[in-house]
């Protein structure tokens, strides 16, 4: 048997309960991972609370996507890993094409081996667990949907947030001129420390002012929106003609006329598609390998909240996040680091 935290139903953090469950066995193409750490993402909170397309179809459910751990067993046909390999990724906690895929709030989890990558060798399990979903989202936005190069001028809204902080580091590592959208002095300092060349507050500066100051009035080549709402409306006014706007916030209504009049391109990133639909599984693993390499080269660093939570305290981590008190990614120590 193993310990796991289950959401007995949808609701407040009080629905998260520590229980014992049978240790799962890997099927063909799967690996079993002994989970060492799992970080909290906003989507983990959302599926706990609301019936979304990716929400598990049945409760009780084991939530949380991000993890780092050690391969404990191999299913038939797995050649990518060996028992004892240190791995990381996000591969469960949501509804999949063939039923719910249990998440990482458990001592053991079974995942499709193609969705997992080797952990960055220079990061401990806690730090590694804070990277996968946010970093993969940023990579897909900047380099799969758009094409950021050293010649690019890039604007990233929410430049100090979970995904935005990763995106600033990645765009800066690519040699681009990066401007981060932030709303406080603290956030501005974080974005600048991550590699942004400048930080602006769109509630104070107009879109015309920003592109005038940073692009000579031409507009940004790539805008990555992680905020939505007014920030996405501003993106349509700040992108250069035929430029790219990429967003992770699609559940809203917007006037596309400013983008249309620039002949711009609008892209959506739903990084969970490989888990939800079984689409792009191999690319999912490849992006995690890129993320690991960037971390090992020192070009990508996670920012962790200093407070530590045990598996039994997972609900407390959710409460802290919902209170807006997190100073970086919240990490649950599922087991002692080997």
N, C-alpha and C positions, 0 to 999 in steps of 0.2 A: 504494500500500500504506500501511497505518497500523500503528502499534504498539498492542498490546493485551495485557492480562494475562488469561490463561485459567487456570481450574482444570482441570487435565488429568484429574483424577478427584476423588472426594470424599476428604477426609482432613485432615491438618494443614496449617498455612500453607505447608508445603513444596510443596504441589500447585500453588501459584500461580506461573505461569511467564510471562515476557515473550516475546512472539512477534510476528511480522508477519502481518497478515491483510488481505484486500482491503477497501477502503473500501466500505461498503454504500450502496445507492441507495434513496431513499425511494419508496414506492409511493403510490397514491392515498390522500389524507388523512393522509399522514405528512410529517414534517420530518426533515432530517438536522442533527444538532447537533455542532459541534466542541466537544468536552468540554474545559473548562478545569480543573474540580475535581470531585472526588467524595468524599463523606463516608462513613464506615463506620457502619453500624447493626448492632445485634445479630443481626437476621435474616440479614444478609449472611454472618455467621460461621456461623449455624445451617445455612443451606442448603449451605454449603461442607462441612459435617461430616455432615449427616444427610439421609435421604430423607424430606422433609416434603411435604405436599400442594403447596406452592409451589416446591419444589426443581426446577431444570431437569431435564427428562426425559432429556437426553442430555449427556454430558460427552465432550470438553472444552466448557466453558461460560464465557462472560464474565459475571461477577457484578457486584454493587453496583447499588443502586437510585438513591440520591440523586446529583444532578448539578447543575452550573451551567455554562453554556456559551453559544455563539453559533450562531444558525441559519445553516447553511451551504448548504442546498438545500431546495427545496420539492417535494413530490409533487403530482400533479394534484389540483386541487380545494381546495387549502389557501389560505384567505383570512385566517386568524387571525393569521399572522405574515408577516414579510418577511425576506429574507436580510439578515443583519447584526443582527437583534434579539437582545438578551441575554435568556436564558431560564433557568428552573430547574424542577426537578420530580423525581419518581420514577416511572419508567414502564417499567422493564425489570429484568433480572437474575433473572427468575423464569419459571416455566412459565405460558404464556398459553392462552387458549381454542383457539388455532389453532397451538400449538407454542411452543417456548421464545422468549422475548423477550430478546435480549442486553442486558447491563447497561452500566454507565458506566465500567468500567475499560478504556477504549479511547479513542483520539484522536477517533474519530467514532462516533456511534450514531444509529440511526433509530428514531423514536418516533411513535406516534399523536399528532397535533397537539392533540387534545382533552385529553390527559393532561398538557399542559405549560402553563406560564404565564410571563409576563414577569418577569424577575428584579427584586427590589426595587432601585430606583435608588440607594439610599443604601448598599448593601452591595457589597463586592467579591465576586468569584466564589467565593473560599474560604468566606466567611461565608454566602453564599447557599446553597451546597451543603450546609451543615449544618442547614438548616431543613426541607426538604420533608416527609419521612416523619414525623418526630416532631411537627412542628407540625400537620400535617394530621390525625394520629391524635388529638391533643389537641382540636382543633376539633370533629371528629366526635363525640367523647365528650361534650364539654361543651355543644355547641349543636345537634347533629343528633340524638343519642340522648337527651340531657337538654336542659334549657332553663335555663341559668344566667342570672340577672338580678341587678341591684343588691340585691334583697331576699334572695338566696340565701345560705345558709351551706353552704360546700363543703369537703369533705375530700379531699385528694389524697395517696394513698400513693406513696412513692418520689418525694417532691417535689423532689429534687435530681437525679434521673435524667434521661435524655435526653427522654422523653416528659413526665414529671412536671414538669420544669423549664419546659417550654413551657406546660403546663396551668396552672401557678401564675401565670405571666405573663398568660395569657388570661383566667382567672377574675378576677384582680385588675383587669385592664383593664376588665372588665365591671362592676366595682364591687362584686363579691361579697365576703363575709367568708370568707377562705381560711385553712384550717389545713392544714399540710403534715405528712405522716408522714415522719420521717427517723430515721437510726440513729447519727448522729455529730454532733459540734459543727460540723465543717466543712460537712456537708450541711445542717444547720439554718441556718447562716449564709447558704449559697447560696439556700435557699428563701426566707428572710426578705428577702434582697436582691432576689429576683425578684418580691416583692410579697405574700408570705404574711403574714397578721396574727399567726400563731403557728406554732410547730413542736412536734410531740410525738413521742415514741418509744413505740410501742405495745408494745415489749418491757419497758418500765418502767411505763407508765401503762395502766390498764385501759380498756376501751371505755366503761364506765359513768363513769369519772372524766373522760374526754375530752368526752363529750357533756354531762356535768354542768357542766363548766367553760366550754365554748364555745357550748352551745346551750340552757342552762337545763334540760337533761335531755330536751329534745324530740327531738333527733337532727338530723342533717344533711339538708338538702334533696337534695343531690347528693354522692355519693361516687364518685370516679374512682380505681379500683385499677389500678396499673401493676406490681404486685409479685406478686400471687397468694398462695397458701398461707394462712398465718395472717392476713395483712393482709386478704384477701378475706373470711375468716370473721369478722374483726372488723367489716368493713364491714356485714355483715348485722345486726350488733348495734347499729351506730351510726347507721344511716339512720332518718330519721323515718318514721312511718306514711305509706304511699303514696308514699314518696320513691324516688329513682332511684339504683341502683348500676350503674356502668358499669365493665367490666373488659376488659383486653386479654389476659388470661391465662385460657385456657379448658381447658387440658389437665390437669385435676385433678378430684378428687372432693371435694364439699363437702356439708355438711348445710344444706339450704335452709330448715329449720324456722324459724330466727330471722327470716329475711326474710319467709317466709310469714305469720308471726304479726303482722307489721307491714303486711301487704298491699303490700309493696314491689315494685319493678320491677327486674329484672335485664336488663341490655343487654350485648351483646358487640360489640366493634369489631374488624373485620378490615380494615384500611385497604388491603390489597392486592387486595381483591375486583375493582376495576375492571381491574387487570392480569391477574389469574388467570381471571376469569370474563366479562370484558367487561360487567360490571354497574355502573351508576352512573358512567359515564365522564365525562359532562358535569359532574356534581356534583364529581368529582375535580378537574377544572380550575378550577371556581368556588372551591373551598376554597383552592386554591393562590393564586388572585387575592386572596382575603381575607387570607391569610397575608402576601402581599407588601405589601398596603396597611397592615397592622398594623406590619410592619417599617419601612415608610417613615414612619409616624407616630411611630416611636420606642417603640411599645408592646410590641415583641417583639424580643428580642435573643438570638442564639445564643451559646453558650459553647464556645470552641474550645480544644483542647489546643495548647500553643504549638509542639510539635515538628512539623516539616514532613517530608513523605514524597514522593518522586518516584514516578512510575508504576512504575518498576523496583523500588521499595521497598514495594510494596503488601503483600507478605507480612510485612514488619516491622511495619506498622500492625496487621495481624491479630494478630501475636504480642503486641504491646503491649496490645491490647484484652483478649486472653485472659489476660494476666498481671495484669489488674486495675489497670494503671498509668495508664490514661487519665485526664486531668483536663479533661474536656470532649470534644466530638466530635473524632475523628481525621479529618483531611482529607488526601487524596492530591492533589498537584498534578499533574494529567495533562498540562497544557501551560502555557506561559508566559501570564500574563494579558495580553490585548490592551490 
